[in-house]
Amino acid sequence: MRFANAFAAALILLAGFVGTAAAQVEVEEATFAEHIYVDFGTGLRYTPKGGYVTQLAGDVYNNTNPRPAALAGVSSTDLNAQWGDRVTTTGTGILQENDFTVYNPGTSGGPLLTATYNIALFNGATSALLGSYNVGLNFGTGLNPGFFSTVTVTGLGGLNVNLNTTDIVMIQQSLARTGTATRLGIVSMDPPTIGSSNAQMYINATTVGPAGFYTVNGAPNPGYRINVSQPVPTTPTSWGAIKAIYKN
């Protein structure tokens, strides 16, 4: 089994590689199922009060919300495949929240019930591993064929993953799963609303070819969101301004 955090050396070799997606890469229409929120510290799945919210404070890369109207899913029968993207963020900081997508295509053999994903973040210029984590997902009655879920992982600050560069490679991989799904992949969401990315995605799958950055027509960028802690303001506030805030 390939683990994302073992591929820093491989990424160095592949930094300049851009290929053309092989015919085995399936690009299909993807239908939204649900937005899953998981607290990394407790493992609890939850829904924010008031339902879905657009998170902006601290976002340095975002193409998951607002969700684009046109969605394309990419998948493989290699259930341990790695999918990723090289993105340019608008700032640096300690990783707090992360979004990614889980796609069970219409050509899959059945629902995905649970899954454990590894998310790894690298320095895009040096391929140094900045940090990684595993997260367990429970899709309840199942993520059915033809559908995808957007996953938001919160509470990541305790890992102290320092994203000290704006050139980030983010890679996701399913490590374990239950259910009868026979294909898995990601959903492409474009364009980013915060930050930027070129039109290639990272793929390491036995059904595609050598690991590297591929152009997949109609599916340029996996759906990702990177949120970091905001620096404490250093601009002094006058005593008069403070008193005005608390004035009855």
ZADO-1210 file (C-alpha; in nm, 4 decimals, padded with zeros to 6 digits):
<atoms>
<atom x="00.0000" y="00.0000" z="00.0000" code="MET" pos="1"/>
<atom x="00.1289" y="00.3477" z="-00.0865" code="ARG" pos="2"/>
<atom x="00.1194" y="00.6093" z="00.1876" code="PHE" pos="3"/>
<atom x="00.1175" y="00.9771" z="00.0953" code="ALA" pos="4"/>
<atom x="00.3764" y="01.0786" z="00.3551" code="ASN" pos="5"/>
<atom x="00.6284" y="00.8422" z="00.1946" code="ALA" pos="6"/>
<atom x="00.6308" y="01.0317" z="-00.1343" code="PHE" pos="7"/>
<atom x="00.8366" y="01.3405" z="-00.0546" code="ALA" pos="8"/>
<atom x="01.1360" y="01.1964" z="-00.2413" code="ALA" pos="9"/>
<atom x="00.9197" y="01.0951" z="-00.5364" code="ALA" pos="10"/>
<atom x="00.7747" y="01.4434" z="-00.5606" code="LEU" pos="11"/>
<atom x="01.1240" y="01.5881" z="-00.5929" code="ILE" pos="12"/>
<atom x="01.1810" y="01.3734" z="-00.9007" code="LEU" pos="13"/>
<atom x="00.8395" y="01.4563" z="-01.0433" code="LEU" pos="14"/>
<atom x="00.8345" y="01.8302" z="-00.9734" code="ALA" pos="15"/>
<atom x="00.8685" y="01.9151" z="-01.3405" code="GLY" pos="16"/>
<atom x="00.6603" y="01.6272" z="-01.4757" code="PHE" pos="17"/>
<atom x="00.3379" y="01.7039" z="-01.6609" code="VAL" pos="18"/>
<atom x="00.1669" y="01.4171" z="-01.8378" code="GLY" pos="19"/>
<atom x="-00.1530" y="01.3500" z="-02.0263" code="THR" pos="20"/>
<atom x="-00.4193" y="01.1529" z="-01.8436" code="ALA" pos="21"/>
<atom x="-00.4510" y="00.7956" z="-01.9645" code="ALA" pos="22"/>
<atom x="-00.7793" y="00.6635" z="-02.1017" code="ALA" pos="23"/>
<atom x="-00.8328" y="00.4613" z="-01.7832" code="GLN" pos="24"/>
<atom x="-00.9097" y="00.7806" z="-01.5897" code="VAL" pos="25"/>
<atom x="-01.2882" y="00.8057" z="-01.5696" code="GLU" pos="26"/>
<atom x="-01.4380" y="01.1556" z="-01.5860" code="VAL" pos="27"/>
<atom x="-01.8044" y="01.1462" z="-01.4893" code="GLU" pos="28"/>
<atom x="-02.0799" y="01.3741" z="-01.3701" code="GLU" pos="29"/>
<atom x="-02.0808" y="01.3978" z="-00.9909" code="ALA" pos="30"/>
<atom x="-02.3860" y="01.4710" z="-00.7734" code="THR" pos="31"/>
<atom x="-02.3465" y="01.6337" z="-00.4337" code="PHE" pos="32"/>
<atom x="-02.4516" y="01.4128" z="-00.1412" code="ALA" pos="33"/>
<atom x="-02.3575" y="01.6021" z="00.1757" code="GLU" pos="34"/>
<atom x="-02.1023" y="01.8215" z="00.3477" code="HIS" pos="35"/>
<atom x="-01.9362" y="01.6284" z="00.6317" code="ILE" pos="36"/>
<atom x="-01.7699" y="01.8146" z="00.9195" code="TYR" pos="37"/>
<atom x="-01.5272" y="01.6193" z="01.1391" code="VAL" pos="38"/>
<atom x="-01.3531" y="01.7504" z="01.4506" code="ASP" pos="39"/>
<atom x="-01.0004" y="01.6071" z="01.4380" code="PHE" pos="40"/>
<atom x="-00.9504" y="01.6306" z="01.8131" code="GLY" pos="41"/>
<atom x="-01.2622" y="01.4357" z="01.9093" code="THR" pos="42"/>
<atom x="-01.3385" y="01.2464" z="01.5889" code="GLY" pos="43"/>
<atom x="-01.6983" y="01.3630" z="01.6144" code="LEU" pos="44"/>
<atom x="-01.8998" y="01.4255" z="01.3018" code="ARG" pos="45"/>
<atom x="-02.1171" y="01.7354" z="01.3317" code="TYR" pos="46"/>
<atom x="-02.3155" y="01.9974" z="01.1429" code="THR" pos="47"/>
<atom x="-02.2555" y="02.3648" z="01.2279" code="PRO" pos="48"/>
<atom x="-02.5506" y="02.5485" z="01.3765" code="LYS" pos="49"/>
<atom x="-02.7552" y="02.6954" z="01.0943" code="GLY" pos="50"/>
<atom x="-02.6264" y="02.4329" z="00.8516" code="GLY" pos="51"/>
<atom x="-02.3723" y="02.4930" z="00.5757" code="TYR" pos="52"/>
<atom x="-02.1612" y="02.8065" z="00.6182" code="VAL" pos="53"/>
<atom x="-01.9135" y="02.9774" z="00.3909" code="THR" pos="54"/>
<atom x="-01.5839" y="02.9888" z="00.5807" code="GLN" pos="55"/>
<atom x="-01.3508" y="03.2690" z="00.4843" code="LEU" pos="56"/>
<atom x="-01.1529" y="03.3862" z="00.7898" code="ALA" pos="57"/>
<atom x="-00.8155" y="03.2161" z="00.7646" code="GLY" pos="58"/>
<atom x="-00.8743" y="03.0616" z="00.4214" code="ASP" pos="59"/>
<atom x="-00.5611" y="03.0827" z="00.2047" code="VAL" pos="60"/>
<atom x="-00.6827" y="02.8431" z="-00.0662" code="TYR" pos="61"/>
<atom x="-01.0429" y="02.7576" z="-00.1447" code="ASN" pos="62"/>
<atom x="-01.2293" y="02.6068" z="-00.4374" code="ASN" pos="63"/>
<atom x="-01.4878" y="02.4089" z="-00.2374" code="THR" pos="64"/>
<atom x="-01.7199" y="02.6907" z="-00.1358" code="ASN" pos="65"/>
<atom x="-01.9238" y="02.8324" z="-00.2755" code="PRO" pos="66"/>
<atom x="-01.9614" y="02.5024" z="-00.4589" code="ARG" pos="67"/>
<atom x="-01.9259" y="02.5422" z="-00.8387" code="PRO" pos="68"/>
<atom x="-02.2245" y="02.4581" z="-01.0563" code="ALA" pos="69"/>
<atom x="-02.0237" y="02.2383" z="-01.2939" code="ALA" pos="70"/>
<atom x="-01.8658" y="01.9370" z="-01.1254" code="LEU" pos="71"/>
<atom x="-01.6585" y="01.6570" z="-01.2755" code="ALA" pos="72"/>
<atom x="-01.5557" y="01.3431" z="-01.0910" code="GLY" pos="73"/>
<atom x="-01.2333" y="01.1505" z="-01.1575" code="VAL" pos="74"/>
<atom x="-01.1900" y="00.7970" z="-01.0285" code="SER" pos="75"/>
<atom x="-00.9939" y="00.4735" z="-01.0511" code="SER" pos="76"/>
<atom x="-01.0391" y="00.1076" z="-00.9636" code="THR" pos="77"/>
<atom x="-00.7131" y="00.1481" z="-00.7685" code="ASP" pos="78"/>
<atom x="-00.8770" y="00.2150" z="-00.4319" code="LEU" pos="79"/>
<atom x="-00.5415" y="00.3145" z="-00.2808" code="ASN" pos="80"/>
<atom x="-00.4736" y="00.5760" z="-00.5504" code="ALA" pos="81"/>
<atom x="-00.3333" y="00.9136" z="-00.4519" code="GLN" pos="82"/>
<atom x="-00.4920" y="01.2330" z="-00.5809" code="TRP" pos="83"/>
<atom x="-00.3593" y="01.5823" z="-00.5269" code="GLY" pos="84"/>
<atom x="-00.2879" y="01.9318" z="-00.6473" code="ASP" pos="85"/>
<atom x="-00.0161" y="02.1962" z="-00.6370" code="ARG" pos="86"/>
<atom x="-00.1706" y="02.5222" z="-00.5240" code="VAL" pos="87"/>
<atom x="-00.0589" y="02.8765" z="-00.4566" code="THR" pos="88"/>
<atom x="-00.2044" y="03.0076" z="-00.1321" code="THR" pos="89"/>
<atom x="-00.2567" y="03.3690" z="-00.0325" code="THR" pos="90"/>
<atom x="-00.0686" y="03.3363" z="00.2958" code="GLY" pos="91"/>
<atom x="00.1113" y="03.1157" z="00.5456" code="THR" pos="92"/>
<atom x="00.0370" y="02.9928" z="00.8974" code="GLY" pos="93"/>
<atom x="-00.0524" y="02.6940" z="01.1144" code="ILE" pos="94"/>
<atom x="-00.3049" y="02.4594" z="00.9516" code="LEU" pos="95"/>
<atom x="-00.6441" y="02.4851" z="01.1230" code="GLN" pos="96"/>
<atom x="-00.8989" y="02.3391" z="00.8800" code="GLU" pos="97"/>
<atom x="-00.8896" y="02.1380" z="00.5578" code="ASN" pos="98"/>
<atom x="-01.1443" y="02.0461" z="00.2895" code="ASP" pos="99"/>
<atom x="-01.1296" y="01.7622" z="00.0397" code="PHE" pos="100"/>
<atom x="-01.3789" y="01.5524" z="-00.1572" code="THR" pos="101"/>
<atom x="-01.4644" y="01.1820" z="-00.1621" code="VAL" pos="102"/>
<atom x="-01.6226" y="01.0564" z="-00.4850" code="TYR" pos="103"/>
<atom x="-01.7949" y="00.7232" z="-00.5469" code="ASN" pos="104"/>
<atom x="-01.8625" y="00.7231" z="-00.9236" code="PRO" pos="105"/>
<atom x="-02.1691" y="00.5860" z="-01.0965" code="GLY" pos="106"/>
<atom x="-01.9598" y="00.3003" z="-01.2373" code="THR" pos="107"/>
<atom x="-01.8737" y="00.1805" z="-00.8868" code="SER" pos="108"/>
<atom x="-02.0092" y="-00.1503" z="-00.7577" code="GLY" pos="109"/>
<atom x="-02.1896" y="-00.0156" z="-00.4518" code="GLY" pos="110"/>
<atom x="-02.1907" y="00.2307" z="-00.1616" code="PRO" pos="111"/>
<atom x="-01.8938" y="00.3470" z="00.0431" code="LEU" pos="112"/>
<atom x="-01.9813" y="00.3092" z="00.4131" code="LEU" pos="113"/>
<atom x="-01.6688" y="00.4209" z="00.6001" code="THR" pos="114"/>
<atom x="-01.3177" y="00.5255" z="00.5031" code="ALA" pos="115"/>
<atom x="-00.9899" y="00.6400" z="00.6544" code="THR" pos="116"/>
<atom x="-00.8046" y="00.9065" z="00.4566" code="TYR" pos="117"/>
<atom x="-00.4493" y="01.0322" z="00.4809" code="ASN" pos="118"/>
<atom x="-00.3939" y="01.3968" z="00.3931" code="ILE" pos="119"/>
<atom x="-00.0358" y="01.5130" z="00.3383" code="ALA" pos="120"/>
<atom x="00.0939" y="01.8632" z="00.2639" code="LEU" pos="121"/>
<atom x="00.4314" y="01.9285" z="00.1047" code="PHE" pos="122"/>
<atom x="00.6445" y="02.2274" z="00.0162" code="ASN" pos="123"/>
<atom x="00.5892" y="02.2462" z="-00.3595" code="GLY" pos="124"/>
<atom x="00.9371" y="02.3843" z="-00.4314" code="ALA" pos="125"/>
<atom x="01.1444" y="02.1461" z="-00.2157" code="THR" pos="126"/>
<atom x="00.8998" y="01.8517" z="-00.1720" code="SER" pos="127"/>
<atom x="00.9644" y="01.8623" z="00.2037" code="ALA" pos="128"/>
<atom x="00.6766" y="01.7131" z="00.4017" code="LEU" pos="129"/>
<atom x="00.5140" y="01.9901" z="00.6058" code="LEU" pos="130"/>
<atom x="00.2696" y="01.7631" z="00.7866" code="GLY" pos="131"/>
<atom x="00.0064" y="01.4928" z="00.7497" code="SER" pos="132"/>
<atom x="-00.2873" y="01.3417" z="00.9346" code="TYR" pos="133"/>
<atom x="-00.5362" y="01.0560" z="00.9117" code="ASN" pos="134"/>
<atom x="-00.9106" y="01.1111" z="00.9459" code="VAL" pos="135"/>
<atom x="-01.1884" y="00.8537" z="00.9750" code="GLY" pos="136"/>
<atom x="-01.5154" y="00.9137" z="00.7891" code="LEU" pos="137"/>
<atom x="-01.8552" y="00.7556" z="00.8418" code="ASN" pos="138"/>
<atom x="-02.1037" y="00.8006" z="00.5574" code="PHE" pos="139"/>
<atom x="-02.4012" y="00.6684" z="00.7546" code="GLY" pos="140"/>
<atom x="-02.6200" y="00.4630" z="00.5229" code="THR" pos="141"/>
<atom x="-02.3503" y="00.4995" z="00.2575" code="GLY" pos="142"/>
<atom x="-02.2097" y="00.7270" z="-00.0118" code="LEU" pos="143"/>
<atom x="-02.3898" y="00.5821" z="-00.3117" code="ASN" pos="144"/>
<atom x="-02.2518" y="00.5438" z="-00.6656" code="PRO" pos="145"/>
<atom x="-02.2665" y="00.8700" z="-00.8616" code="GLY" pos="146"/>
<atom x="-02.2352" y="01.0890" z="-00.5502" code="PHE" pos="147"/>
<atom x="-01.9633" y="01.2759" z="-00.3635" code="PHE" pos="148"/>
<atom x="-01.9191" y="01.4333" z="-00.0223" code="SER" pos="149"/>
<atom x="-01.7212" y="01.7417" z="00.0689" code="THR" pos="150"/>
<atom x="-01.5289" y="01.6835" z="00.3919" code="VAL" pos="151"/>
<atom x="-01.4241" y="01.9634" z="00.6269" code="THR" pos="152"/>
<atom x="-01.1758" y="01.8615" z="00.8966" code="VAL" pos="153"/>
<atom x="-01.1595" y="02.1109" z="01.1835" code="THR" pos="154"/>
<atom x="-00.9473" y="02.1253" z="01.4993" code="GLY" pos="155"/>
<atom x="-00.6147" y="02.0649" z="01.3237" code="LEU" pos="156"/>
<atom x="-00.4245" y="02.3407" z="01.5061" code="GLY" pos="157"/>
<atom x="-00.2918" y="02.1014" z="01.7698" code="GLY" pos="158"/>
<atom x="-00.0856" y="01.9194" z="01.5044" code="LEU" pos="159"/>
<atom x="00.1205" y="02.2372" z="01.4576" code="ASN" pos="160"/>
<atom x="00.1497" y="02.1861" z="01.0813" code="VAL" pos="161"/>
<atom x="00.3396" y="02.4967" z="00.9762" code="ASN" pos="162"/>
<atom x="00.2559" y="02.5924" z="00.6174" code="LEU" pos="163"/>
<atom x="00.5518" y="02.8288" z="00.5868" code="ASN" pos="164"/>
<atom x="00.5282" y="02.8642" z="00.2097" code="THR" pos="165"/>
<atom x="00.2575" y="02.9658" z="-00.0335" code="THR" pos="166"/>
<atom x="00.3612" y="02.6843" z="-00.2723" code="ASP" pos="167"/>
<atom x="00.1761" y="02.3777" z="-00.1396" code="ILE" pos="168"/>
<atom x="00.1213" y="02.0258" z="-00.2748" code="VAL" pos="169"/>
<atom x="-00.1733" y="01.8550" z="-00.1050" code="MET" pos="170"/>
<atom x="-00.2291" y="01.4820" z="-00.1543" code="ILE" pos="171"/>
<atom x="-00.5145" y="01.2600" z="-00.0352" code="GLN" pos="172"/>
<atom x="-00.5303" y="00.8810" z="-00.0185" code="GLN" pos="173"/>
<atom x="-00.7836" y="00.6290" z="00.1073" code="SER" pos="174"/>
<atom x="-00.6028" y="00.3912" z="00.3445" code="LEU" pos="175"/>
<atom x="-00.8969" y="00.1711" z="00.4458" code="ALA" pos="176"/>
<atom x="-01.2675" y="00.1461" z="00.3705" code="ARG" pos="177"/>
<atom x="-01.5841" y="-00.0566" z="00.4114" code="THR" pos="178"/>
<atom x="-01.8711" y="-00.1098" z="00.1704" code="GLY" pos="179"/>
<atom x="-01.8898" y="-00.2455" z="-00.1825" code="THR" pos="180"/>
<atom x="-01.7491" y="00.0519" z="-00.3748" code="ALA" pos="181"/>
<atom x="-01.5153" y="-00.0648" z="-00.6518" code="THR" pos="182"/>
<atom x="-01.4005" y="00.2789" z="-00.7710" code="ARG" pos="183"/>
<atom x="-01.3055" y="00.5904" z="-00.5753" code="LEU" pos="184"/>
<atom x="-01.1751" y="00.9328" z="-00.6631" code="GLY" pos="185"/>
<atom x="-01.2131" y="01.3064" z="-00.6246" code="ILE" pos="186"/>
<atom x="-01.4313" y="01.5843" z="-00.7602" code="VAL" pos="187"/>
<atom x="-01.2772" y="01.8719" z="-00.9529" code="SER" pos="188"/>
<atom x="-01.3953" y="02.2181" z="-00.8538" code="MET" pos="189"/>
<atom x="-01.2882" y="02.5230" z="-01.0485" code="ASP" pos="190"/>
<atom x="-01.1989" y="02.8054" z="-01.0402" code="PRO" pos="191"/>
<atom x="-01.0567" y="02.8744" z="-00.6927" code="PRO" pos="192"/>
<atom x="-01.2193" y="03.1622" z="-00.5063" code="THR" pos="193"/>
<atom x="-00.9074" y="03.2129" z="-00.2919" code="ILE" pos="194"/>
<atom x="-00.5560" y="03.1344" z="-00.4159" code="GLY" pos="195"/>
<atom x="-00.4765" y="02.9741" z="-00.7497" code="SER" pos="196"/>
<atom x="-00.3761" y="02.6509" z="-00.9211" code="SER" pos="197"/>
<atom x="-00.2751" y="02.5433" z="-01.2675" code="ASN" pos="198"/>
<atom x="-00.4731" y="02.2909" z="-01.4720" code="ALA" pos="199"/>
<atom x="-00.2900" y="01.9734" z="-01.3667" code="GLN" pos="200"/>
<atom x="-00.3595" y="01.7367" z="-01.0775" code="MET" pos="201"/>
<atom x="-00.1284" y="01.4887" z="-00.9091" code="TYR" pos="202"/>
<atom x="-00.2231" y="01.1245" z="-00.9710" code="ILE" pos="203"/>
<atom x="-00.0511" y="00.8115" z="-00.8472" code="ASN" pos="204"/>
<atom x="-00.2715" y="00.5201" z="-00.9552" code="ALA" pos="205"/>
<atom x="-00.1946" y="00.1820" z="-01.1076" code="THR" pos="206"/>
<atom x="-00.4602" y="00.2468" z="-01.3747" code="THR" pos="207"/>
<atom x="-00.3047" y="00.5721" z="-01.4964" code="VAL" pos="208"/>
<atom x="00.0706" y="00.5518" z="-01.5348" code="GLY" pos="209"/>
<atom x="00.3803" y="00.6965" z="-01.3675" code="PRO" pos="210"/>
<atom x="00.3081" y="00.9107" z="-01.0624" code="ALA" pos="211"/>
<atom x="00.3029" y="01.2766" z="-01.1565" code="GLY" pos="212"/>
<atom x="00.1003" y="01.5804" z="-01.2533" code="PHE" pos="213"/>
<atom x="-00.1529" y="01.5066" z="-01.5269" code="TYR" pos="214"/>
<atom x="-00.3842" y="01.7150" z="-01.7401" code="THR" pos="215"/>
<atom x="-00.7344" y="01.5703" z="-01.7176" code="VAL" pos="216"/>
<atom x="-00.9671" y="01.7360" z="-01.9662" code="ASN" pos="217"/>
<atom x="-01.2742" y="01.8755" z="-01.7927" code="GLY" pos="218"/>
<atom x="-01.1351" y="01.8164" z="-01.4432" code="ALA" pos="219"/>
<atom x="-00.8499" y="02.0597" z="-01.3723" code="PRO" pos="220"/>
<atom x="-00.8321" y="02.0817" z="-00.9927" code="ASN" pos="221"/>
<atom x="-00.9433" y="01.8652" z="-00.6984" code="PRO" pos="222"/>
<atom x="-01.1740" y="02.0354" z="-00.4505" code="GLY" pos="223"/>
<atom x="-00.9534" y="02.1593" z="-00.1656" code="TYR" pos="224"/>
<atom x="-00.9645" y="02.4204" z="00.1066" code="ARG" pos="225"/>
<atom x="-00.6699" y="02.5204" z="00.3270" code="ILE" pos="226"/>
<atom x="-00.7328" y="02.7321" z="00.6351" code="ASN" pos="227"/>
<atom x="-00.4587" y="02.8643" z="00.8637" code="VAL" pos="228"/>
<atom x="-00.4427" y="03.0586" z="01.1890" code="SER" pos="229"/>
<atom x="-00.4467" y="03.4327" z="01.1534" code="GLN" pos="230"/>
<atom x="-00.1613" y="03.6386" z="01.3000" code="PRO" pos="231"/>
<atom x="-00.2381" y="03.8522" z="01.6053" code="VAL" pos="232"/>
<atom x="-00.2770" y="04.2171" z="01.5002" code="PRO" pos="233"/>
<atom x="00.0260" y="04.4277" z="01.5895" code="THR" pos="234"/>
<atom x="-00.1291" y="04.7686" z="01.5313" code="THR" pos="235"/>
<atom x="-00.1726" y="04.9367" z="01.8720" code="PRO" pos="236"/>
<atom x="-00.5170" y="05.0550" z="01.9781" code="THR" pos="237"/>
<atom x="-00.5504" y="05.3740" z="02.1809" code="SER" pos="238"/>
<atom x="-00.7019" y="05.3687" z="02.5300" code="TRP" pos="239"/>
<atom x="-00.9706" y="05.6037" z="02.4035" code="GLY" pos="240"/>
<atom x="-01.0720" y="05.3579" z="02.1329" code="ALA" pos="241"/>
<atom x="-01.0884" y="05.0734" z="02.3836" code="ILE" pos="242"/>
<atom x="-01.3077" y="05.2785" z="02.6197" code="LYS" pos="243"/>
<atom x="-01.5378" y="05.3625" z="02.3302" code="ALA" pos="244"/>
<atom x="-01.5952" y="04.9925" z="02.2614" code="ILE" pos="245"/>
<atom x="-01.7155" y="04.9281" z="02.6167" code="TYR" pos="246"/>
<atom x="-01.8988" y="05.2562" z="02.6696" code="LYS" pos="247"/>
<atom x="-02.2570" y="05.2066" z="02.7897" code="ASN" pos="248"/>
</atoms>
